[in-house]
Amino acid sequence: MARLAGVSRATASRAIIEPQKVSPERRSAVEEAMARLGYVPNAAARSLVTRRTMSIAVVVPEPTRTVFEDPFFQAAIGGINSVLVDADYQLVLLMGDPQGQTQRVRQYLRSRLADGIVVVSHHGSDGVVETAVAAGVPTVLVGRPFSGAVHVAYSDLDNVLGGRIATRRLVEQGCSRIGILTGPLDMVGARDRYDGWRAELAQHGLTGGGIWHGDFDRASGRAAGHEIAKAAIPLDGLFVSSDLMALGVLESLAEHGIRVPQDLKLVGFDDISLAAYHKPALTTVTNSGFDLAAAAAELLLRQLQTGEAQAPRIIQPELVVRESA
């Protein structure tokens, strides 16, 4: 191949392994020779030389069913891949239930089979981020680290502000008994939205109408909805910290004859596509999984290029007004 391209073996090898170090003319000659000969570089051998796998591990510490049913995760994976494709990196998806089934994921991370790691949906107790950092692999999170002791780059939504925006909408609509359905409070995003709800109520001199806990899925929303419908003191407003849970709540409330927004006004969070098509259509707060994850992937690529951790990237939420509040 080197003879056909009219270059030395060393130049041909460098054009394949480190093309940025070869002139455009010689790189073009090598690529043309490769095409004529049908030559395909040995990825394993190239990895041994460069010590790079050209792969990025995307870790989602959630059950498989959740990953493929929750629109946020689907959008996040798409956002990461949109960035990696242009950079010629391959995405490797790792999933594991945070309830003690992440050992396989942690073992993969320890093996350093990826050049970098993006963690989506970080739980405080799953050990995934700590394992990645200990392995010395560049790591970026979608969402702020649960522990301040973990120093990694991240992209995040201002979830406290998002919780405040959702609650403020209910106050402005005349609600005074405002409850909340939170996500898992071992996740920073869920805790921040809860803190935003509390802070906004306090600013208006209101106390919470009740606190219920869910798992960011439709089933836990349905279960909480039945409890909310039977509450001793009826609510007139409810902040549900994910749209999937909100859809489940709406189903249960309808079964109990509670009308939204006539009897109870409701604001969700995430602005998934289903939110606009449900009856009533959900008033909600934006949270683009695609944009958040794409930002995280960009931070990771920058870190791989410079060797330095990047400053956090924070996205601002917005209110989307529809029919439920």
GITA-V518458 format. One record per residue. N is the residue number from 1. OMEGA is omega in radians with two decimals (* if undefined). D_LAST is the distance of its C-alpha to the last C-alpha in Angstrom with 1 decimal. Layout:
n omega d_last
N OMEGA D_LAST
N OMEGA D_LAST
//
This chain:
n omega d_last
1 3.13 67.8
2 3.14 68.8
3 -3.13 72.0
4 -3.14 70.2
5 -3.13 67.8
6 3.12 70.7
7 3.10 69.4
8 3.09 70.4
9 -3.13 69.0
10 3.14 67.4
11 3.11 65.6
12 3.14 64.5
13 -3.13 63.1
14 3.13 61.3
15 3.14 59.8
16 -3.02 58.2
17 -3.12 57.2
18 -3.02 56.4
19 -3.12 56.2
20 -3.11 55.0
21 -3.12 58.5
22 -3.12 60.4
23 3.14 61.0
24 -3.12 59.1
25 -3.13 62.5
26 3.10 63.6
27 3.12 60.1
28 3.13 60.1
29 3.12 63.7
30 -3.13 62.7
31 3.11 59.6
32 3.11 61.8
33 3.10 64.4
34 -3.13 61.8
35 -3.12 60.6
36 -3.12 64.2
37 -3.08 65.1
38 -3.08 61.8
39 3.07 61.5
40 -3.12 58.4
41 3.08 58.2
42 -3.06 58.2
43 -3.12 54.9
44 3.14 56.2
45 3.13 59.2
46 3.13 57.2
47 3.12 54.9
48 -3.11 58.1
49 -3.04 59.2
50 -3.04 56.0
51 3.08 54.5
52 3.14 51.2
53 -3.05 49.5
54 3.08 47.2
55 3.10 44.4
56 3.10 41.2
57 3.05 39.9
58 -3.02 36.1
59 3.08 35.4
60 -3.08 32.3
61 -3.13 33.0
62 3.07 30.9
63 -3.10 32.0
64 -3.11 33.0
65 3.13 30.5
66 -3.10 27.6
67 -3.05 28.8
68 3.10 29.0
69 -3.09 25.9
70 -3.12 23.4
71 -3.14 22.4
72 -3.11 22.5
73 3.08 26.1
74 3.14 27.1
75 -3.12 25.8
76 3.13 27.5
77 3.08 30.8
78 3.13 30.6
79 3.12 30.0
80 -3.10 33.0
81 -3.14 35.2
82 3.12 34.6
83 -3.07 36.1
84 -3.12 38.9
85 -3.13 40.2
86 -3.13 41.2
87 3.09 42.9
88 3.03 44.8
89 3.08 43.4
90 3.10 42.7
91 3.04 39.6
92 -3.06 40.4
93 3.10 37.5
94 3.14 37.9
95 3.10 35.7
96 3.13 36.2
97 -3.13 34.3
98 3.14 33.8
99 2.99 35.1
100 -3.11 38.7
101 -3.11 39.1
102 -3.12 39.2
103 3.13 43.0
104 3.12 43.7
105 -3.12 41.3
106 3.12 42.9
107 3.11 46.3
108 -3.12 45.5
109 3.12 44.3
110 -3.07 47.5
111 3.11 49.6
112 3.12 48.4
113 3.10 48.1
114 3.13 45.5
115 -3.13 45.8
116 -3.05 42.3
117 2.96 39.3
118 3.13 35.5
119 3.10 33.6
120 3.10 30.0
121 -3.10 28.1
122 3.03 30.4
123 -3.08 30.7
124 -3.01 32.6
125 -3.02 35.2
126 3.07 36.0
127 -3.05 38.8
128 -3.10 38.2
129 3.13 37.8
130 3.13 40.7
131 -3.13 42.8
132 -3.13 42.1
133 -3.14 42.9
134 3.13 46.1
135 3.11 47.2
136 3.13 47.2
137 3.10 45.1
138 -3.02 42.8
139 3.07 39.3
140 -3.13 35.9
141 2.86 32.5
142 -3.01 29.1
143 -3.13 27.4
144 3.10 29.2
145 3.14 32.1
146 -3.13 31.4
147 3.09 34.7
148 3.14 35.9
149 -3.14 39.4
150 -3.07 38.5
151 3.10 39.1
152 3.08 37.8
153 3.12 35.9
154 2.91 32.3
155 -3.09 29.3
156 2.93 25.9
157 3.02 22.3
158 -3.03 21.6
159 3.06 19.6
160 3.09 19.7
161 3.13 18.1
162 3.09 15.5
163 3.12 14.7
164 3.14 14.7
165 -3.14 12.4
166 -3.11 9.7
167 3.13 10.6
168 3.11 11.0
169 3.14 7.5
170 3.10 6.8
171 -3.13 10.1
172 3.09 9.7
173 3.06 7.1
174 -3.14 10.2
175 3.12 9.9
176 3.08 13.5
177 -2.98 14.1
178 3.10 12.2
179 3.11 13.8
180 2.92 14.4
181 -3.07 15.8
182 2.89 18.2
183 3.12 20.4
184 -3.04 24.2
185 2.94 25.1
186 3.05 28.3
187 -3.05 26.4
188 -3.11 25.9
189 3.14 22.5
190 -3.13 21.1
191 3.14 22.8
192 3.12 21.7
193 3.08 17.9
194 3.12 18.8
195 3.10 20.7
196 3.07 18.0
197 -3.14 15.7
198 -3.09 18.8
199 -3.12 19.8
200 3.08 16.6
201 -3.13 16.7
202 -3.13 20.4
203 -3.14 20.0
204 3.11 18.1
205 -3.12 20.6
206 3.01 18.3
207 -3.10 19.5
208 3.12 17.6
209 3.14 16.6
210 -3.11 18.3
211 3.05 19.0
212 -3.06 19.5
213 3.12 21.1
214 -3.07 21.0
215 -3.12 22.9
216 3.10 20.3
217 -3.03 21.0
218 -3.11 19.6
219 -3.14 22.3
220 3.05 21.4
221 3.10 17.8
222 -3.13 19.1
223 3.14 21.5
224 -3.14 19.1
225 3.09 16.7
226 3.12 19.8
227 -3.13 20.5
228 -3.13 17.1
229 -3.09 17.4
230 -3.09 20.9
231 -3.09 20.1
232 3.10 22.4
233 -3.08 19.9
234 3.05 16.6
235 2.93 13.4
236 3.08 10.5
237 -3.13 8.5
238 3.00 9.4
239 3.12 10.1
240 -2.92 12.0
241 2.85 14.5
242 -3.12 15.1
243 3.12 13.6
244 3.08 16.6
245 -3.13 16.0
246 3.11 12.4
247 3.07 13.9
248 3.11 16.5
249 -3.12 14.3
250 3.11 12.6
251 -3.12 16.2
252 3.14 17.4
253 3.12 14.9
254 3.12 15.8
255 -3.13 19.4
256 3.11 19.0
257 3.12 17.5
258 -3.06 14.1
259 3.08 11.6
260 0.21 8.0
261 -3.02 5.9
262 -3.11 9.1
263 -3.07 10.7
264 3.09 8.4
265 -3.01 4.8
266 3.06 5.5
267 3.11 6.2
268 -3.09 9.6
269 3.06 12.6
270 -3.08 15.3
271 3.03 14.0
272 -3.06 16.6
273 -3.13 17.5
274 -3.09 16.3
275 -3.09 12.7
276 -3.02 13.0
277 3.12 15.0
278 3.05 13.5
279 -0.02 12.4
280 3.07 9.5
281 -3.02 9.3
282 2.82 7.7
283 -2.98 5.8
284 3.13 8.8
285 -3.08 11.8
286 3.08 15.1
287 -3.04 18.1
288 3.06 20.9
289 3.13 23.5
290 -3.09 25.9
291 3.14 26.0
292 -3.08 26.2
293 3.08 29.0
294 3.10 30.8
295 3.11 30.9
296 3.13 32.4
297 3.10 35.0
298 3.09 36.0
299 -3.12 36.5
300 3.13 38.7
301 3.10 40.8
302 3.12 41.4
303 3.12 42.5
304 -3.13 44.8
305 -3.02 46.3
306 -3.06 46.8
307 -3.11 47.2
308 3.08 44.9
309 -3.06 41.4
310 3.08 38.8
311 3.14 36.3
312 3.05 32.7
313 -3.06 30.3
314 3.13 26.8
315 -3.10 23.8
316 3.12 21.0
317 3.10 17.3
318 3.10 14.8
319 3.03 11.1
320 -3.06 10.1
321 3.05 7.3
322 -2.96 6.8
323 -2.96 5.6
324 3.10 3.8
325 * 0.0
//
